[in-house]
Structures are given as C-alpha cells and as structure tokens.
Amino acid sequence: MRSLLVLLFSVFFCTGLHAEVLTVDSLVGLKALGFSDSEIKEQIIQSGHTVNLSDVDLVALKNAGFSEALINFIRHPEETVHKTDNQPAGIGQDRLQPISKTQDGSPGSGSPQTPHPINAPAEEPPENTQSPSVTPDIPKVVFSEQVLLIQQHLNQLGYNAGVEDGIMGSKTSAAIRNFQANSGITVDGQPSAQLLVLLAQQVRQDGGRVQGYQNVHQQLIGGWQTLYQGNYGYPTQMYLDLLDDGTFASSSTSSMGYAEGSGTYQVQGNTLILRNEYGQVENYTFRVQGQQFIVHMPQVGAEVVFTRYE
C-alpha cells in the first residue's frame, strides 16, 4: 500500500502538471501518509515547483509536524539544489556513477558498467590508547564473633546496635560511638577487644538494666490479640503468639480473607524483630503499658493495642 501511494504521488509531481498541484495540502498529505523529511524533499526537488507560504500555511505545516528545517527547505529549495550542484568533482552520487561506452570507445548512454574495486592497502588497526578497565573492589560482608558480642552488650545497655548478626554496619558503629562518648574514651566507632571488655564490665555493673531488658522479653512471651482497621479500612482480627524458644506464629482474619505466618523473633530494646519463614524481616517499635502490648505497625500507619488471650 505504501509503495502504491509513493507511486501515485510521484506521478502527480513528475508528469509536468501545473505549479498549483504542489500545494500545502499536498505536502500535509505526504506527511500524513508517513513520508519522511528526506522523502518529502525528494518529491519537491523532482516536481521543480516552489510553494509560496503564507502565515496561515506556516501554522498548518507546523501543526502537521513539519520541522523548521523542512519548512525552510520548502520555502527555499533552490538553495539546497545549488549547494549540491556546486560540489567539487568526485563528490555526490552522480559523479560516482560509471560511464558506459559504445563499441568504438566513445561515451554512450547504455547501462553503467560495474567498476572494478581498487585494492587499497590494508590499514592497521588503531592502537588501544585507553587504559585497561579496573574492576572495583567489592567489600565483603564478614561475620565476627567479637562484633556479635559487642552488639549484644550494646543492646543490653540500651544502645541501639540494630540486629545482632555479627556484621559491622552503620547502626553498630553509631551505637559504639555513643557508648564511647558516654564512657569518656576515644570515639572512633570501631570494634575492638578493649571495647568488648569495657562493655562486659558495664553490663556486670549495670545488672538492673540488663535484668530490666530480660524482664521486658519475658513479659512479651505468650498469646496476644487485637482488632484494628486494616489497609483498606476493613476490621481485622489478629493473633500473635510469642514463644519462649524465640519462635512466633500469627494469623489474621478479615472480610478480605484469612492469612497466617510463622518464624523467629528477637527483642532488642524497644524493637520487636520478626523474621518469617521466607526470610523477610519486619521491625516494630513497641512499649508495654500494664497488660497492654502497644505496637507501631507501619502497614497501617498507627499504633495497634494488643491484649492477652488464653
């Protein structure tokens, strides 16, 4: 279909019709049919006509998607043609075409002969001046028993060192800095054997705080229930069982359906860390107020009050 349309427009432009045939409407028609800028230029050159564009025509062409360069070409096609004609010998497709000859050797108008290729000397590949790529060193995540003990002591003393995983991170470093600053020693945020000794001494001296930390953990063991507004405003009944072996089980029921989960948990300061059976981790800040277990749940953006159930 596209080939047929091209043929029809070529016939209209190249059969010697009057100049008024090449109008703004015909150019817009070419654009609507999907002609590229170069194809439209070719049709204008072949027609030999010039279009006088009014202000209304300019607006119509711009609205049809014509670029400024193409509009300038439509207004002054002879400038581009003259530039092509003034190219030096050896430049342009017309000068690259071989000239056919008659039997007596004179130039003829027959079909062009295929020129023989000229064997040019092979060029040597350019030297690689770029420096070889260097793969950056990727820091390794290393478990350390010393870091694990430091994290445990820091959390026991109320410094939030994050998850007790034995891996040095930004939270552990910040907790070390806070402890060092409060202890009047050099602040560098780095683990060391000397730091571990100081932490252990502080834990023994501050047995009341450690006991309080352990008491909070003991207070959470058992079954909890709550009724809250879920993500879509539906009432949701939730049950959470925290067992003394460090595992948990949960279930929730709403008009959207039923869901349950299980995994392990940790209590660090006022943070409850749940890791489900798929390895996904969620952190919840909480506080114990009398017989209520009050948890901030990011999913609903509010605090949810749990009470015990048997």
Contacts in CASP RR format, 6 or more apart in sequence:
PFRMAT RR
TARGET T0000
AUTHOR 0000-0000-0000
METHOD contacts of the structure
MODEL  1
MRSLLVLLFSVFFCTGLHAEVLTVDSLVGLKALGFSDSEIKEQIIQSGHT
VNLSDVDLVALKNAGFSEALINFIRHPEETVHKTDNQPAGIGQDRLQPIS
KTQDGSPGSGSPQTPHPINAPAEEPPENTQSPSVTPDIPKVVFSEQVLLI
QQHLNQLGYNAGVEDGIMGSKTSAAIRNFQANSGITVDGQPSAQLLVLLA
QQVRQDGGRVQGYQNVHQQLIGGWQTLYQGNYGYPTQMYLDLLDDGTFAS
SSTSSMGYAEGSGTYQVQGNTLILRNEYGQVENYTFRVQGQQFIVHMPQV
GAEVVFTRYE
2 33 0 8 1.000
5 33 0 8 1.000
6 39 0 8 1.000
9 26 0 8 1.000
9 30 0 8 1.000
9 33 0 8 1.000
9 43 0 8 1.000
10 43 0 8 1.000
10 46 0 8 1.000
12 21 0 8 1.000
12 26 0 8 1.000
13 21 0 8 1.000
13 22 0 8 1.000
13 43 0 8 1.000
13 46 0 8 1.000
13 47 0 8 1.000
13 49 0 8 1.000
14 46 0 8 1.000
14 47 0 8 1.000
19 49 0 8 1.000
19 50 0 8 1.000
21 47 0 8 1.000
21 49 0 8 1.000
22 44 0 8 1.000
22 47 0 8 1.000
22 48 0 8 1.000
22 49 0 8 1.000
22 51 0 8 1.000
23 51 0 8 1.000
24 51 0 8 1.000
24 53 0 8 1.000
24 57 0 8 1.000
24 60 0 8 1.000
24 61 0 8 1.000
27 40 0 8 1.000
27 51 0 8 1.000
27 61 0 8 1.000
27 64 0 8 1.000
27 66 0 8 1.000
27 74 0 8 1.000
28 60 0 8 1.000
28 61 0 8 1.000
28 64 0 8 1.000
30 39 0 8 1.000
30 40 0 8 1.000
30 43 0 8 1.000
31 40 0 8 1.000
31 64 0 8 1.000
31 65 0 8 1.000
31 66 0 8 1.000
32 64 0 8 1.000
35 43 0 8 1.000
37 67 0 8 1.000
37 69 0 8 1.000
37 70 0 8 1.000
40 70 0 8 1.000
41 70 0 8 1.000
41 73 0 8 1.000
41 77 0 8 1.000
41 80 0 8 1.000
44 51 0 8 1.000
44 73 0 8 1.000
44 74 0 8 1.000
44 77 0 8 1.000
45 77 0 8 1.000
45 80 0 8 1.000
45 81 0 8 1.000
48 77 0 8 1.000
50 77 0 8 1.000
50 78 0 8 1.000
51 57 0 8 1.000
51 74 0 8 1.000
51 75 0 8 1.000
53 61 0 8 1.000
53 71 0 8 1.000
53 74 0 8 1.000
53 75 0 8 1.000
58 71 0 8 1.000
61 71 0 8 1.000
61 74 0 8 1.000
62 71 0 8 1.000
66 74 0 8 1.000
73 80 0 8 1.000
84 92 0 8 1.000
87 95 0 8 1.000
89 95 0 8 1.000
90 96 0 8 1.000
97 112 0 8 1.000
98 112 0 8 1.000
98 113 0 8 1.000
98 114 0 8 1.000
98 115 0 8 1.000
99 107 0 8 1.000
99 108 0 8 1.000
99 112 0 8 1.000
100 107 0 8 1.000
100 108 0 8 1.000
100 109 0 8 1.000
100 110 0 8 1.000
100 111 0 8 1.000
100 112 0 8 1.000
100 113 0 8 1.000
101 107 0 8 1.000
101 108 0 8 1.000
101 113 0 8 1.000
102 108 0 8 1.000
141 167 0 8 1.000
142 167 0 8 1.000
142 168 0 8 1.000
143 165 0 8 1.000
143 166 0 8 1.000
143 167 0 8 1.000
144 166 0 8 1.000
144 167 0 8 1.000
144 168 0 8 1.000
144 191 0 8 1.000
145 166 0 8 1.000
146 191 0 8 1.000
146 193 0 8 1.000
146 196 0 8 1.000
147 166 0 8 1.000
147 167 0 8 1.000
147 168 0 8 1.000
147 172 0 8 1.000
147 191 0 8 1.000
148 164 0 8 1.000
148 165 0 8 1.000
148 166 0 8 1.000
149 196 0 8 1.000
149 199 0 8 1.000
149 200 0 8 1.000
150 161 0 8 1.000
150 172 0 8 1.000
150 176 0 8 1.000
150 191 0 8 1.000
150 195 0 8 1.000
150 196 0 8 1.000
150 199 0 8 1.000
151 161 0 8 1.000
151 162 0 8 1.000
151 163 0 8 1.000
151 164 0 8 1.000
151 165 0 8 1.000
151 166 0 8 1.000
151 172 0 8 1.000
151 175 0 8 1.000
152 164 0 8 1.000
153 196 0 8 1.000
153 199 0 8 1.000
153 200 0 8 1.000
153 202 0 8 1.000
153 203 0 8 1.000
154 160 0 8 1.000
154 161 0 8 1.000
154 172 0 8 1.000
154 175 0 8 1.000
154 176 0 8 1.000
154 179 0 8 1.000
154 199 0 8 1.000
155 161 0 8 1.000
155 162 0 8 1.000
155 164 0 8 1.000
155 213 0 8 1.000
155 268 0 8 1.000
155 269 0 8 1.000
156 203 0 8 1.000
156 209 0 8 1.000
156 210 0 8 1.000
156 213 0 8 1.000
157 179 0 8 1.000
157 199 0 8 1.000
157 202 0 8 1.000
157 203 0 8 1.000
157 206 0 8 1.000
157 209 0 8 1.000
157 210 0 8 1.000
158 209 0 8 1.000
158 213 0 8 1.000
158 269 0 8 1.000
159 175 0 8 1.000
159 178 0 8 1.000
159 179 0 8 1.000
160 171 0 8 1.000
160 175 0 8 1.000
160 268 0 8 1.000
160 269 0 8 1.000
160 271 0 8 1.000
161 171 0 8 1.000
161 172 0 8 1.000
161 175 0 8 1.000
161 176 0 8 1.000
161 268 0 8 1.000
162 171 0 8 1.000
162 172 0 8 1.000
162 175 0 8 1.000
162 268 0 8 1.000
162 271 0 8 1.000
163 266 0 8 1.000
163 268 0 8 1.000
163 273 0 8 1.000
163 281 0 8 1.000
164 266 0 8 1.000
164 268 0 8 1.000
168 191 0 8 1.000
172 191 0 8 1.000
173 189 0 8 1.000
173 190 0 8 1.000
174 189 0 8 1.000
176 189 0 8 1.000
176 190 0 8 1.000
176 191 0 8 1.000
176 195 0 8 1.000
177 187 0 8 1.000
177 188 0 8 1.000
177 189 0 8 1.000
179 195 0 8 1.000
179 199 0 8 1.000
179 202 0 8 1.000
180 186 0 8 1.000
180 187 0 8 1.000
180 188 0 8 1.000
180 189 0 8 1.000
180 195 0 8 1.000
181 187 0 8 1.000
183 198 0 8 1.000
183 202 0 8 1.000
185 198 0 8 1.000
203 210 0 8 1.000
213 269 0 8 1.000
216 267 0 8 1.000
216 269 0 8 1.000
216 288 0 8 1.000
217 267 0 8 1.000
219 288 0 8 1.000
220 242 0 8 1.000
220 267 0 8 1.000
220 272 0 8 1.000
220 288 0 8 1.000
220 293 0 8 1.000
221 242 0 8 1.000
221 243 0 8 1.000
221 244 0 8 1.000
222 241 0 8 1.000
222 242 0 8 1.000
222 243 0 8 1.000
222 308 0 8 1.000
223 239 0 8 1.000
223 240 0 8 1.000
223 241 0 8 1.000
223 242 0 8 1.000
223 308 0 8 1.000
223 309 0 8 1.000
224 239 0 8 1.000
224 240 0 8 1.000
224 241 0 8 1.000
224 242 0 8 1.000
224 293 0 8 1.000
224 306 0 8 1.000
224 307 0 8 1.000
224 308 0 8 1.000
224 309 0 8 1.000
225 237 0 8 1.000
225 238 0 8 1.000
225 239 0 8 1.000
225 240 0 8 1.000
225 306 0 8 1.000
225 307 0 8 1.000
225 308 0 8 1.000
225 309 0 8 1.000
226 237 0 8 1.000
226 238 0 8 1.000
226 240 0 8 1.000
226 304 0 8 1.000
226 305 0 8 1.000
226 306 0 8 1.000
226 307 0 8 1.000
227 235 0 8 1.000
227 236 0 8 1.000
227 237 0 8 1.000
227 238 0 8 1.000
228 235 0 8 1.000
228 236 0 8 1.000
228 238 0 8 1.000
228 297 0 8 1.000
228 300 0 8 1.000
228 302 0 8 1.000
228 304 0 8 1.000
229 235 0 8 1.000
229 236 0 8 1.000
229 300 0 8 1.000
230 236 0 8 1.000
230 254 0 8 1.000
230 299 0 8 1.000
230 300 0 8 1.000
231 299 0 8 1.000
231 300 0 8 1.000
232 256 0 8 1.000
234 254 0 8 1.000
234 255 0 8 1.000
234 256 0 8 1.000
235 254 0 8 1.000
235 255 0 8 1.000
236 252 0 8 1.000
236 253 0 8 1.000
236 254 0 8 1.000
237 252 0 8 1.000
237 253 0 8 1.000
237 254 0 8 1.000
238 250 0 8 1.000
238 251 0 8 1.000
238 252 0 8 1.000
238 253 0 8 1.000
238 304 0 8 1.000
239 250 0 8 1.000
239 251 0 8 1.000
239 252 0 8 1.000
239 309 0 8 1.000
240 248 0 8 1.000
240 249 0 8 1.000
240 250 0 8 1.000
240 306 0 8 1.000
241 248 0 8 1.000
241 249 0 8 1.000
241 250 0 8 1.000
242 248 0 8 1.000
242 265 0 8 1.000
243 249 0 8 1.000
246 264 0 8 1.000
246 265 0 8 1.000
246 266 0 8 1.000
247 262 0 8 1.000
247 263 0 8 1.000
247 264 0 8 1.000
247 265 0 8 1.000
248 262 0 8 1.000
248 263 0 8 1.000
248 264 0 8 1.000
248 265 0 8 1.000
248 274 0 8 1.000
249 260 0 8 1.000
249 261 0 8 1.000
249 262 0 8 1.000
249 263 0 8 1.000
250 260 0 8 1.000
250 261 0 8 1.000
250 262 0 8 1.000
251 258 0 8 1.000
251 259 0 8 1.000
251 260 0 8 1.000
251 261 0 8 1.000
252 258 0 8 1.000
252 259 0 8 1.000
252 260 0 8 1.000
261 276 0 8 1.000
261 277 0 8 1.000
262 276 0 8 1.000
262 277 0 8 1.000
263 274 0 8 1.000
263 275 0 8 1.000
263 276 0 8 1.000
263 277 0 8 1.000
264 274 0 8 1.000
264 275 0 8 1.000
265 272 0 8 1.000
265 273 0 8 1.000
265 274 0 8 1.000
265 275 0 8 1.000
266 272 0 8 1.000
266 273 0 8 1.000
267 273 0 8 1.000
270 285 0 8 1.000
270 286 0 8 1.000
270 287 0 8 1.000
271 283 0 8 1.000
271 284 0 8 1.000
271 285 0 8 1.000
271 286 0 8 1.000
272 283 0 8 1.000
272 284 0 8 1.000
272 285 0 8 1.000
272 286 0 8 1.000
272 295 0 8 1.000
273 281 0 8 1.000
273 282 0 8 1.000
273 283 0 8 1.000
273 284 0 8 1.000
274 281 0 8 1.000
274 282 0 8 1.000
274 284 0 8 1.000
275 281 0 8 1.000
276 282 0 8 1.000
284 295 0 8 1.000
284 296 0 8 1.000
284 297 0 8 1.000
284 298 0 8 1.000
285 295 0 8 1.000
285 296 0 8 1.000
286 293 0 8 1.000
286 294 0 8 1.000
286 295 0 8 1.000
286 296 0 8 1.000
287 294 0 8 1.000
288 294 0 8 1.000
291 307 0 8 1.000
291 308 0 8 1.000
292 305 0 8 1.000
292 306 0 8 1.000
292 307 0 8 1.000
293 305 0 8 1.000
293 306 0 8 1.000
293 307 0 8 1.000
293 308 0 8 1.000
294 303 0 8 1.000
294 304 0 8 1.000
294 305 0 8 1.000
294 306 0 8 1.000
295 303 0 8 1.000
295 304 0 8 1.000
295 306 0 8 1.000
296 302 0 8 1.000
296 303 0 8 1.000
296 304 0 8 1.000
297 303 0 8 1.000
297 304 0 8 1.000
END
